[in-house]
Structures are given as structure tokens and as C-alpha cells.
Amino acid sequence: MNQPDPNRATALRGIITDFLMKRRDAKLKDLAPDEPKRAELHEQFIPATWLEDAARRAGQIQAVTHSLKPVHPDAKGTNLYCPPSTLAAAEVVGSHCLGDNFAGDVVGNAAALDVHKFLKQAHAGSSLLELSVAADADLAAALSDDPAKALAWMQAFASLTEPRGRLTSHTLAKQLYWQTGDDPLNDAGFQLLAPLYASSLAHRVFETLQDDRFSDAAKAAREARKANTFSERPVREYPQLAVQQLGGTKPQNISQLNSERRGNNYLLASLPPVWRSVDLKPLLSTDSMFHRFGRRPEVRQSVKALLAFLKSDPKRNMDTRDKRAAWVQLLSDEFLQFTAELRSLEPGWSQTPACQLGDAEARWLDPDGVATTDAELVRPAPTNIPERISAAFANWLNAQLRDPLPTGDTEFLAWRNAMHEHIKTEEREGNHVE
């Protein structure tokens, strides 16, 4: 152990004293001035007294990066402390990606978690736990004037990162055989694996998603997107996000980091890609774009849901109107997405003999191709295409709902006006511009 630096040792001693005084004062504030327990607390938080007790209780907990209890809360076996910088690099995302900036977790007796909170205190980027593992001379000088006692305490604290006993699994833990040989019939060609929960990685994922979803900067970025203004921060969305609860009403029984997350652990959607059997093709040999539009799975599902809602004979109030408008909004979004896809085709497809679309639909879906023909024929382009398309959409939707519902002019006007307003909004935002 090197000779201590007095200034650094003093700084570390200040961190230790400050931590203990804050914990002591937090307990004292709820006690009456004449409460006898106040003297006991003052005695308990004398640095030498508290550190002696903390070193004793350190054996009740273990610092980990990969833990077993998230696999099953009653499982008993090995937990591991593997700093990410010591892990082999891989092309997939894993704990190795965390580098030196990671949150270590702790498992064991929840009553001793304050020892870990103490060891998380840091000076110049190094935690007291890291300094204990390194047998730092300045930390030893800060802990006690007795070198032997300081060394014993640091060894007790450093033991948090060491495996407890021999490596073991448990009947409630997950285990799997991983083939390492070439012959699947040879039992010797398999390695038994006992997967652990990557607690430090899960915590980084949780913190990242919390920041992307709820931070002030993320909220400002979403407001900028809504207002169509610039934002240096990108907007990140996590569709179909799931939350796994670990520990029930006592998340601290799983681990310290799990307790800080209140038991919440995010699960990203893991879904197969949506299979599309054919590439996007022009609308040929059909007289209406709504034949193909109506066959889209999202459209069929939305129409079915809207029809079921209307057939339930809901009350005629604001809530019903809002729900109906929401379904129509979904169909409008799908329609504009459908037309945007067709507009991405090479211009001119609507001007071939195989295209049987009417003038309004051809101009709406292939504006550049029709514009070229207009220029060649020196004919003016009509200015009411959005209105005609909105009316066509309203007629199509009425037809979907007419059997068995009595739809007519009132519904037609509602659908047409909603679609026309949607189109105008898109035009103001720079999309679907004629």
C-alpha cells in the first residue's frame, strides 16, 4: 500500500462523515427533542462505531452485475460480479457495452443495503467500493488511524464483489444444455449453462427508456415535432413496450437496483417482421383504389371495430362522438399512408392503358405522372382533387357501414369533412401536397 496523500484522505474522510451525518439527521428529525433514542443514534453514527458494524454486516450482502433472484425469487445459488470492462467484446448488445460507467447491483439481506449505499459514495469518479477493492491507501487513512483496522474494514467491503462459496445453481434456477460438440447424440458434447439476469444492463436500459419517455428534454423534443420545429434531440419511441414486475410489494428482496426501479423492468418488443408477399405495385386493371385499400389488414380491423361500436347503439353524447371520430381518424391515417406508398412509385404508371382509375384518383395517386400528360396536352389541372378524394372516401366508408346500419347524407358529410380537414392538415405540414 502506497503512502497516503493527506489532502485526498481528508476529502474521503469528509465524504464518509457527510454520509453518516445525513443518515443520522434523517432519523433524528422524526424524534422528539427529549426522546432517549436520540443519544443512542448519536452513538450509533460515530464513524468508528458505524464502520465497524458496516464491515461486520458486509458479509450479509453481495455486489453483483448478474443476479439469480430475478429468475426466481426463491432460487438460491451463485450471483456474479463481472465488471463490463472485463467481459469479452461481442457484436451483439450485452453487459460488455456498459464499459466503466455502470451501476453495480447488490443482493442479500435488505437490512444491510445501507452498507452498499455507503460504498457507492464516490470521489473523483471512483466509488468507495472500488477503492476498497484496490486497497487504496488514502481510503485506509480516511477510515481509521489504526492501519490494521482500516485494512480489515476495506477487505470486508471488498469481499462484496467476490463469489460466495462454490459456484452452484438451484432447482428453481433456469438451466440449459448448450451443444459444444458435433454429435448431438454424444452427452459429452454439451455444456450445462445457468443463465443469470444481467442486472446492470437492465438498469441502464431502464434509465435510458425513462429518459427518452419522460425527461423534460424528451418532452420538449416531442413538442417541437408536433409544432414542426427543429430540435437537436431526436424523438425515440418504443412501441409495444412491456413492463415486468419483480419482487411484488417487496422489490428490495430481489436487489437494490430493482428496488430503485420499484420493481419495474422494461421488456422491448421482440416480434417477427410482417411478411409482405409481393412488392408494392401500381393500381392496374381496377377502376377504384378503394378495392385494394379495403383489403389492408389494418383497414379491415378498424372498419370491423367501428361497425361493432356503432351496432352497440351507444348513447348520443360527446364520448360517443369522440370514440367514433377516433376510429375515423385511424381510417384516415391508413388512407393517407396507403396513398403515400403509391405516390412513391415511378411517376407515369397511371398514364398506361392498363390503368383504369378515374381522373381524380389518378391525379391523387400519381400527381407527377398526370402533370406530365397535362403539359403535353396543354390542359389545365383541376383544383378540387382533395375535395373529390374526400367525397370518394366518404362514399366508400358509408358503403362499409350501410349493411346493416342506415347511413346516408349526414354520415357522408361527416366522413367527407373529417377527411378533407385531415388532408388540409397534411398539406400544411408539407405532406400529400398536390
Secondary structure in CASP SS format (residue, H / E / C, confidence):
PFRMAT SS
TARGET T0000
AUTHOR 0000-0000-0000
METHOD secondary structure of the structure
MODEL  1
M C 1.00
N C 1.00
Q C 1.00
P C 1.00
D C 1.00
P H 1.00
N H 1.00
R H 1.00
A H 1.00
T H 1.00
A H 1.00
L H 1.00
R H 1.00
G H 1.00
I H 1.00
I H 1.00
T H 1.00
D H 1.00
F H 1.00
L H 1.00
M H 1.00
K H 1.00
R H 1.00
R H 1.00
D H 1.00
A H 1.00
K H 1.00
L H 1.00
K C 1.00
D C 1.00
L C 1.00
A C 1.00
P C 1.00
D C 1.00
E C 1.00
P C 1.00
K H 1.00
R H 1.00
A H 1.00
E H 1.00
L H 1.00
H H 1.00
E H 1.00
Q H 1.00
F C 1.00
I C 1.00
P H 1.00
A H 1.00
T H 1.00
W H 1.00
L H 1.00
E H 1.00
D H 1.00
A H 1.00
A H 1.00
R H 1.00
R H 1.00
A H 1.00
G H 1.00
Q H 1.00
I E 1.00
Q E 1.00
A E 1.00
V E 1.00
T C 1.00
H E 1.00
S E 1.00
L C 1.00
K C 1.00
P C 1.00
V C 1.00
H C 1.00
P C 1.00
D C 1.00
A C 1.00
K C 1.00
G C 1.00
T C 1.00
N C 1.00
L E 1.00
Y C 1.00
C C 1.00
P C 1.00
P H 1.00
S H 1.00
T H 1.00
L C 1.00
A C 1.00
A C 1.00
A C 1.00
E C 1.00
V C 1.00
V C 1.00
G C 1.00
S H 1.00
H H 1.00
C H 1.00
L H 1.00
G C 1.00
D C 1.00
N C 1.00
F C 1.00
A C 1.00
G C 1.00
D E 1.00
V E 1.00
V E 1.00
G E 1.00
N C 1.00
A H 1.00
A H 1.00
A H 1.00
L H 1.00
D H 1.00
V H 1.00
H H 1.00
K H 1.00
F H 1.00
L H 1.00
K C 1.00
Q C 1.00
A E 1.00
H E 1.00
A C 1.00
G C 1.00
S E 1.00
S E 1.00
L H 1.00
L H 1.00
E H 1.00
L H 1.00
S H 1.00
V H 1.00
A C 1.00
A C 1.00
D C 1.00
A H 1.00
D H 1.00
L H 1.00
A H 1.00
A H 1.00
A H 1.00
L H 1.00
S C 1.00
D C 1.00
D C 1.00
P H 1.00
A H 1.00
K H 1.00
A H 1.00
L H 1.00
A H 1.00
W H 1.00
M H 1.00
Q H 1.00
A H 1.00
F H 1.00
A H 1.00
S H 1.00
L H 1.00
T H 1.00
E C 1.00
P C 1.00
R C 1.00
G C 1.00
R C 1.00
L C 1.00
T C 1.00
S C 1.00
H C 1.00
T C 1.00
L C 1.00
A C 1.00
K C 1.00
Q C 1.00
L E 1.00
Y E 1.00
W E 1.00
Q E 1.00
T C 1.00
G C 1.00
D C 1.00
D C 1.00
P C 1.00
L C 1.00
N C 1.00
D H 1.00
A H 1.00
G H 1.00
F E 1.00
Q E 1.00
L E 1.00
L E 1.00
A C 1.00
P C 1.00
L C 1.00
Y E 1.00
A E 1.00
S H 1.00
S H 1.00
L H 1.00
A H 1.00
H H 1.00
R H 1.00
V H 1.00
F H 1.00
E H 1.00
T H 1.00
L H 1.00
Q H 1.00
D H 1.00
D H 1.00
R H 1.00
F H 1.00
S C 1.00
D H 1.00
A H 1.00
A H 1.00
K H 1.00
A H 1.00
A H 1.00
R H 1.00
E H 1.00
A H 1.00
R H 1.00
K H 1.00
A C 1.00
N C 1.00
T C 1.00
F C 1.00
S C 1.00
E C 1.00
R C 1.00
P C 1.00
V C 1.00
R C 1.00
E C 1.00
Y C 1.00
P C 1.00
Q C 1.00
L C 1.00
A E 1.00
V E 1.00
Q E 1.00
Q E 1.00
L C 1.00
G C 1.00
G C 1.00
T C 1.00
K C 1.00
P H 1.00
Q H 1.00
N H 1.00
I C 1.00
S C 1.00
Q H 1.00
L H 1.00
N H 1.00
S H 1.00
E H 1.00
R C 1.00
R C 1.00
G C 1.00
N E 1.00
N E 1.00
Y E 1.00
L E 1.00
L C 1.00
A C 1.00
S C 1.00
L C 1.00
P C 1.00
P C 1.00
V C 1.00
W C 1.00
R C 1.00
S C 1.00
V C 1.00
D C 1.00
L C 1.00
K C 1.00
P C 1.00
L C 1.00
L C 1.00
S C 1.00
T C 1.00
D C 1.00
S C 1.00
M C 1.00
F H 1.00
H H 1.00
R H 1.00
F H 1.00
G C 1.00
R C 1.00
R C 1.00
P H 1.00
E H 1.00
V H 1.00
R H 1.00
Q H 1.00
S H 1.00
V H 1.00
K H 1.00
A H 1.00
L H 1.00
L H 1.00
A H 1.00
F H 1.00
L H 1.00
K H 1.00
S C 1.00
D C 1.00
P C 1.00
K C 1.00
R C 1.00
N C 1.00
M H 1.00
D H 1.00
T H 1.00
R H 1.00
D H 1.00
K H 1.00
R H 1.00
A H 1.00
A H 1.00
W H 1.00
V H 1.00
Q H 1.00
L H 1.00
L H 1.00
S H 1.00
D H 1.00
E H 1.00
F H 1.00
L H 1.00
Q H 1.00
F H 1.00
T H 1.00
A H 1.00
E H 1.00
L H 1.00
R H 1.00
S C 1.00
L C 1.00
E C 1.00
P C 1.00
G C 1.00
W H 1.00
S H 1.00
Q H 1.00
T C 1.00
P C 1.00
A C 1.00
C C 1.00
Q C 1.00
L C 1.00
G C 1.00
D H 1.00
A H 1.00
E H 1.00
A H 1.00
R H 1.00
W H 1.00
L H 1.00
D C 1.00
P H 1.00
D H 1.00
G H 1.00
V H 1.00
A H 1.00
T H 1.00
T H 1.00
D H 1.00
A H 1.00
E H 1.00
L H 1.00
V C 1.00
R C 1.00
P C 1.00
A C 1.00
P C 1.00
T C 1.00
N C 1.00
I H 1.00
P H 1.00
E H 1.00
R H 1.00
I H 1.00
S H 1.00
A H 1.00
A H 1.00
F H 1.00
A H 1.00
N H 1.00
W H 1.00
L H 1.00
N H 1.00
A H 1.00
Q H 1.00
L H 1.00
R C 1.00
D C 1.00
P C 1.00
L C 1.00
P C 1.00
T C 1.00
G C 1.00
D H 1.00
T H 1.00
E H 1.00
F H 1.00
L H 1.00
A H 1.00
W H 1.00
R H 1.00
N H 1.00
A H 1.00
M H 1.00
H H 1.00
E H 1.00
H H 1.00
I H 1.00
K H 1.00
T H 1.00
E H 1.00
E H 1.00
R H 1.00
E C 1.00
G C 1.00
N C 1.00
H C 1.00
V C 1.00
E C 1.00
END
